[in-house]
Amino acid sequence: MIILTFILLVAVLLGAAAYSKRYQSARDGVGTVEPHGIEMVSLQGRLQAHVEKLAGQIGERNLWKYQRLEAAADYIEGIFRASGYEVKKQKITLEGKDTWNLEVQIKGASFPEEIVVIGAHYDSVMGSPGANDNASGVAALLELARAFSNTRPQRTLRFVAFVNEEPPLYRTQYMGSRVYARHSRKLKEKIVGMISLETIGYYTEAKDSQAFPFPLLRFFYPTTGNFITFVTNFPSRSLLHQSLSAFRRRSDFPAEGLVAPGWLIGVDWSDHWSFWKAGYRAIMITDTAPFRYPHYHDSRDTPDRLNYSEMTRVVAGLIGVVEELTRGN
């Protein structure tokens, strides 16, 4: 067992080195997205408004703050509808209360049977208003849906706001993304890739602000927490490669990739895990949450803690990722 663990850790480190080297040239000389201009300013304002609504006005939202959870669902549904979508609601009932996954879809023009899912959970952990975790991811989800509302991608594109991601419902039968992914598998839907937007709003230039689940990773990744991270397991590594390459072609915002076993701390901490379990390829895009953010899962995770200019640059880069993944063969 010790030998096997050692071999797997070596594989993680070699993979980290390979990804760091592979993408270094992609970082150099790329500068197509800058945080200025009328559209970028408007995007930043909308992202901040979503976070302030969900984490500021509504605040803690989960099964034990049920009216607030419903208020968050109503807000998300309203924004989706304002962008021109018809909203499909998937009901999950527990403790006598109905909770909802919220889905909108653009049917693919050339490969409608091939589906790309972009998702983010909108509940917050008990005791936290959940600005970064995960109003930031929901804000990005809403603005990506808005950006693509008048397009016709080659593959079918779905945007899904998931409920019940946070403990104690994480990994239970009531976890929203778990219900969704299982249902998709039952229907034999061909989901070719899923992206989980998880805690994407905090960036800092402070020295040694970036921690790691495994200490030796600091030799392969920046120790300043000013980058976005694409994370997945080995079966989904091709999806990560494609997505990270697309991001770096669109944006000069610092971005890193990590392919590691699911048991490495933090690698499976979001809704992408549910899609892995259903046999689909999935990745998480994150600011690394507790490995950087000092207010993770506590009462100080408030809208004023986030870096909206950097978050806007990330979302602008994600537009290129969605374009790439929905292009089809």
JOPE-V250439 format. One line per field, one symbol per residue. phi: phi as a letter, one per 20 degrees, with the letter a starting at -180 (. if undefined). Layout:
# JOPE-V250439
phi = ???
This chain:
# JOPE-V250439
phi = .fffffffffffffffffffffefffffmebeccebnffffffgffgfffffffeefengbagecfffffffffffgffgffeneeedddecdblmdeccedccbdfffdcffeddddcbedecfgncfmffdbffffgfgffffffdfddcffefdcdceedmefgeegmefefgffffffffffemfeeeacddeclddcbbeffleddbfcgfffedcfddedcecdcaeffdffffgffffffffecefgbcccdbffffgnfdeaffgffgfendfbcddbenlffbefdflcfeedgfeedfffffffffffgfffgffefnf
